[in-house]
Amino acid sequence: MTLILAGDIGGTKTILRLMEESEGQLVRTIYEERYPSRDYPDLVPIVQKFLTASNTHKPQKACFAIAGPVVNNTAKLTNLAWFLDAERLQKQLDIAPISLINDFAAVAYGILGLKTEDLHTLQSGKSNPDAPIAVIGAGTGLGQGFLIKQGNYYQAFPSEGGHTDFAPRTELEFQLLKYLLDKHDIQRVSVERVVSGLGIVSIYEFMRDRKITEESPDIAAIVRTWEQEAGKQEKSVDPGAAIGTAAVQGSDRLCEETMQLFVEAYGAEAGNLALKLLPYGGLYVAGGIAPKILPLITKGDFLLNFTYKGRMRPLLEEIPVYVVLNQQVGLIGAAIYAARL
């Protein structure tokens, strides 16, 4: 048995998991803990504290999924003043090898370790185990990536697909595009500005300012507080979550209209990704938002817009589509990658 260390490193929290691995296969979890990232100056003291608390032997190899770009096994976290270098980590932690991978690449690898209960099937399709696998996930941003089979293994590739142009399809979406261009005084709108947690708030503000329907006092107070805290590193409210919850509960008409547009745009973008990759190995909807609004995703508008691609519709109807329910998929992916080192 080999001990491996997996980590999911973000600006808010760091989750570490110690596992046993045998011949490239994960056997069992020995110890797991989470830490507030901003309470520490670097990853090293967190790992040292974790290993001391685990009361086990030192792991032989490790992989950390990083919320930010990874170049030559180094990474600068997007929302945290940490610069991580795998070579430095190996020396200071006395663990080798250590690999750093992008957090969405880790999500892609994590797909390979999910169980049936970790998924909700939106469309069964006709699965082809040799075809590419696509992953899309709206959360703080919009992650996109894919896996390609190489021999007995899959290789994950992240992308910056979330920064492609938002392509409006209806009169309302064209109005939203113009609204965002004017509001932010920008020359283009990425799809991430619409299909993400911040996108939910942007759509709500657009619907509110266009007086699509009345705004409720409770949601209005949350959104106003968030707007007043613009520029602060930490916010006291999460308007995207509040809007999504109200829409799921059916307690706020403006929130329902907001999430209707959001789900339609999310499905359309997932369909765009599917057209580019033809992922008959499956398209997986990951990220933190989809499981929380699952009733809205399963109503049919997501899948309707996913397949609404003219004469290409029959192709998309054969692609299996799943919602990832397990929110530790990135940690699972880091463990899978570590096992291969």
VOGU-3710 file (C-alpha; in Angstrom, 3 decimals, decimal comma):
1> mtlilagdig> 0,000/0,000/0,000  1,120/3,551/-0,784  0,009/6,644/1,097  -1,034/9,583/-1,076  -2,061/13,112/-0,169  -4,716/14,952/-2,171  -5,710/18,575/-1,744  -8,313/20,986/-3,080  -6,800/24,444/-2,582  -9,046/27,500/-2,900
11> gtktilrlme> -9,079/31,102/-1,786  -11,634/30,358/0,922  -10,848/26,826/2,095  -8,255/24,108/1,745  -9,403/20,479/1,942  -6,813/17,734/2,443  -7,364/14,001/2,225  -4,950/11,157/3,029  -5,632/7,917/1,157  -4,224/4,462/0,583
21> esegqlvrti> -3,455/3,446/-2,993  -2,507/0,103/-4,460  -1,315/-0,401/-8,054  -2,788/2,924/-9,157  -6,175/2,295/-7,533  -7,543/4,234/-4,553  -8,399/1,885/-1,692  -9,676/3,935/1,237  -9,615/7,325/2,940  -7,558/7,443/6,128
31> yeerypsrdy> -7,988/11,053/7,213  -9,579/14,244/5,915  -9,740/17,823/7,192  -10,524/21,324/5,946  -8,858/24,614/6,856  -9,658/28,306/6,210  -7,007/29,246/3,648  -6,697/32,892/4,650  -5,665/31,929/8,184  -2,328/30,650/6,844
41> pdlvpivqkf> 0,548/32,351/4,979  1,177/29,350/2,743  0,143/25,773/2,035  3,141/24,253/3,869  1,979/24,963/7,464  -1,485/23,608/6,623  -0,074/20,336/5,325  2,279/20,050/8,304  -0,593/20,569/10,726  -2,714/18,062/8,817
51> ltasnthkpq> -0,045/15,349/8,820  0,576/15,822/12,532  -3,143/15,500/13,276  -3,489/12,438/11,035  -0,981/10,527/13,194  0,141/8,366/10,266  3,262/7,854/8,201  4,267/10,546/5,733  2,675/10,151/2,264  4,923/9,103/-0,619
61> kacfaiagpv> 3,311/11,395/-3,204  0,810/14,233/-3,424  -1,343/16,238/-5,818  -2,962/19,586/-5,115  -5,790/21,021/-7,190  -5,299/24,784/-7,417  -7,928/27,487/-7,973  -5,880/29,283/-10,587  -3,659/28,686/-13,621  -0,838/26,155/-13,240
71> vnntakltnl> 2,313/26,701/-15,319  5,353/24,417/-15,088  4,120/22,974/-11,793  3,814/26,434/-10,215  0,650/28,356/-9,412  -0,548/31,738/-8,210  -3,942/31,377/-6,587  -6,640/33,581/-8,071  -8,123/34,837/-4,791  -5,237/34,337/-2,373
81> awfldaerlq> -1,720/35,780/-2,075  -0,021/32,394/-2,317  2,584/31,379/-4,865  3,045/27,618/-4,928  5,999/25,827/-6,469  5,936/22,027/-6,488  9,719/21,806/-6,204  9,716/24,018/-3,101  6,829/22,061/-1,590  8,684/18,790/-2,143
91> kqldiapisl> 11,714/20,079/-0,245  9,820/21,698/2,634  7,362/18,835/3,114  9,809/16,030/2,289  7,258/14,476/-0,068  8,112/13,580/-3,654  6,709/13,666/-6,195  4,237/16,531/-5,747  2,143/17,758/-8,653  -0,028/20,864/-8,988
101> indfaavayg> -3,000/20,786/-11,368  -5,724/23,265/-12,229  -8,832/22,807/-10,096  -11,074/22,192/-13,088  -8,650/19,631/-14,502  -9,017/17,947/-11,104  -12,813/18,031/-11,501  -12,389/16,325/-14,876  -10,250/13,571/-13,365  -12,738/13,291/-10,509
111> ilglktedlh> -15,466/12,304/-12,965  -13,611/9,005/-13,348  -14,023/8,240/-9,637  -17,713/9,025/-9,196  -20,324/6,463/-8,196  -23,874/6,120/-9,500  -25,287/7,957/-6,482  -22,959/10,900/-7,208  -24,769/11,632/-10,480  -28,203/12,667/-11,692
121> tlqsgksnpd> -28,941/11,602/-15,277  -30,532/14,284/-17,446  -30,225/12,355/-20,700  -29,204/8,714/-21,061  -27,999/9,022/-24,659  -25,803/6,350/-26,214  -22,542/6,101/-24,297  -19,275/5,331/-26,113  -16,438/4,541/-23,663  -13,783/5,453/-26,250
131> apiavigagt> -15,214/8,904/-27,001  -14,227/12,188/-25,286  -15,816/13,233/-21,988  -16,817/16,895/-21,543  -17,094/18,759/-18,254  -18,727/22,139/-17,671  -19,252/23,759/-14,308  -20,745/27,078/-13,245  -19,698/28,367/-9,844  -17,667/31,473/-9,080
141> glgqgflikq> -16,737/31,339/-12,768  -17,503/28,962/-15,628  -15,103/26,056/-15,956  -14,883/23,915/-19,071  -12,661/20,961/-19,860  -12,526/17,512/-21,392  -10,952/14,078/-21,113  -9,456/12,015/-23,927  -8,767/8,295/-23,584  -5,124/7,357/-24,067
151> gnyyqafpse> -4,567/3,630/-23,771  -6,012/2,458/-20,464  -6,150/5,959/-18,983  -7,844/9,288/-19,600  -5,905/12,524/-19,943  -7,706/15,661/-18,725  -7,359/19,004/-20,461  -8,649/22,268/-18,966  -9,749/25,112/-21,219  -10,712/28,774/-21,024
161> gghtdfaprt> -14,038/28,165/-22,754  -15,866/30,206/-20,132  -14,244/33,321/-21,598  -15,669/32,834/-25,084  -18,310/35,331/-26,218  -21,830/35,215/-24,823  -24,072/34,509/-27,824  -27,612/35,857/-27,288  -30,394/33,970/-29,053  -33,587/35,761/-28,026
171> elefqllkyl> -34,713/39,378/-27,844  -34,420/39,259/-24,043  -30,859/37,915/-24,234  -29,912/40,622/-26,759  -31,216/43,194/-24,283  -29,166/41,534/-21,537  -26,037/41,734/-23,692  -26,568/45,464/-24,334  -27,283/46,022/-20,637  -24,004/44,374/-19,581
181> ldkhdiqrvs> -21,980/46,234/-22,217  -23,352/49,578/-21,034  -23,290/48,819/-17,311  -19,664/47,724/-17,258  -18,480/49,972/-20,115  -16,884/47,022/-21,899  -16,464/45,968/-25,536  -17,499/42,315/-25,209  -19,340/40,024/-22,815  -17,992/36,575/-22,019
191> vervvsglgi> -20,387/33,713/-21,396  -18,972/33,539/-17,852  -20,575/36,932/-17,124  -23,948/35,250/-17,620  -23,428/31,591/-16,686  -21,872/31,795/-13,213  -22,735/32,883/-9,689  -22,002/36,484/-10,615  -23,999/35,919/-13,782  -27,088/35,098/-11,718
201> vsiyefmrdr> -26,765/38,464/-9,976  -26,200/40,254/-13,301  -29,328/38,686/-14,777  -31,312/39,633/-11,657  -30,111/43,256/-11,841  -31,045/43,361/-15,521  -34,530/41,967/-14,846  -34,970/44,340/-11,914  -33,817/47,446/-13,780  -35,979/46,567/-16,774
211> kiteespdia> -38,900/46,168/-14,352  -39,717/42,709/-15,713  -41,611/42,070/-12,486  -41,768/43,400/-8,917  -38,796/43,009/-6,587  -39,420/41,513/-3,142  -38,043/43,354/-0,071  -36,063/40,366/1,237  -34,115/39,672/-1,940  -33,780/43,408/-2,631
221> aivrtweqea> -32,049/43,896/0,728  -29,562/41,106/0,010  -28,733/42,396/-3,467  -28,389/46,012/-2,250  -26,011/44,918/0,508  -23,925/43,012/-2,025  -23,837/46,022/-4,365  -22,727/48,290/-1,522  -19,917/45,883/-0,658  -18,498/45,987/-4,200
231> gkqeksvdpg> -14,708/45,976/-4,091  -14,436/44,297/-0,703  -12,504/41,033/-0,595  -15,131/39,334/1,535  -18,887/39,819/1,255  -21,438/39,391/4,031  -24,136/38,056/1,689  -24,407/35,688/-1,283  -27,136/37,060/-3,572  -26,673/34,336/-6,205
241> aaigtaavqg> -27,449/31,641/-3,658  -30,419/33,607/-2,279  -31,864/34,143/-5,762  -31,424/30,475/-6,667  -33,035/29,278/-3,418  -36,024/31,600/-3,823  -36,513/30,370/-7,386  -36,390/26,711/-6,324  -38,912/27,419/-3,569  -41,144/29,367/-5,954
251> sdrlceetmq> -41,344/32,205/-3,444  -40,150/35,098/-5,625  -41,306/35,752/-9,175  -38,321/37,931/-10,141  -35,936/35,225/-8,942  -37,846/32,616/-10,930  -37,573/34,725/-14,094  -33,869/35,256/-13,402  -33,134/31,564/-12,997  -35,228/30,699/-16,048
261> lfveaygaea> -32,909/32,774/-18,228  -29,844/31,450/-16,390  -30,798/27,792/-16,910  -31,557/28,399/-20,590  -28,173/30,087/-21,136  -26,414/27,322/-19,167  -28,004/24,617/-21,296  -27,185/26,471/-24,522  -23,518/26,834/-23,560  -23,309/23,169/-22,552
271> gnlalkllpy> -24,687/22,377/-26,007  -22,031/24,586/-27,622  -19,310/22,667/-25,793  -20,885/19,367/-26,817  -20,949/20,382/-30,490  -17,214/21,127/-30,395  -16,218/17,869/-28,720  -19,020/15,375/-29,508  -18,486/13,833/-26,050  -20,299/10,526/-26,405
281> gglyvaggia> -18,405/9,454/-23,303  -20,737/11,850/-21,501  -21,145/15,543/-20,715  -20,953/16,233/-16,980  -22,433/19,374/-15,426  -20,266/20,048/-12,382  -19,703/23,201/-10,291  -21,396/24,380/-7,143  -24,595/25,790/-8,661  -26,226/22,886/-10,518
291> pkilplitkg> -26,846/20,587/-7,482  -28,396/23,491/-5,557  -30,882/24,277/-8,329  -31,408/20,687/-9,494  -35,228/21,030/-9,614  -34,802/23,915/-12,067  -32,225/22,009/-14,135  -34,469/18,939/-14,388  -37,597/20,839/-15,457  -36,489/20,508/-19,050
301> dfllnftykg> -35,307/23,979/-20,107  -31,643/23,071/-19,659  -31,898/20,010/-21,880  -34,197/21,762/-24,361  -31,610/24,480/-24,931  -28,778/21,943/-24,870  -30,244/20,148/-27,889  -31,695/23,227/-29,637  -29,016/23,342/-32,338  -30,934/23,048/-35,590
311> rmrplleeip> -30,014/20,079/-37,745  -27,361/19,048/-35,200  -30,072/18,203/-32,663  -30,048/14,414/-33,374  -26,326/14,304/-32,552  -26,810/16,035/-29,203  -29,742/13,831/-28,265  -27,362/10,855/-28,258  -24,879/12,412/-25,809  -25,282/11,235/-22,178
321> vyvvlnqqvg> -25,738/14,242/-19,862  -25,265/14,098/-16,097  -25,345/16,535/-13,178  -22,535/15,944/-10,680  -23,981/15,873/-7,150  -20,754/15,113/-5,265  -19,161/18,452/-4,348  -15,810/16,815/-3,565  -15,260/15,743/-7,163  -12,149/17,965/-7,407
331> ligaaiyaar> -10,603/16,310/-4,356  -11,379/12,903/-5,823  -9,682/13,993/-9,042  -6,559/15,180/-7,213  -6,364/11,787/-5,487  -6,756/9,942/-8,807  -4,000/12,050/-10,358  -1,719/11,518/-7,345  -2,225/7,761/-7,606  -0,839/7,867/-11,153
341> l> 2,337/9,759/-10,232
//
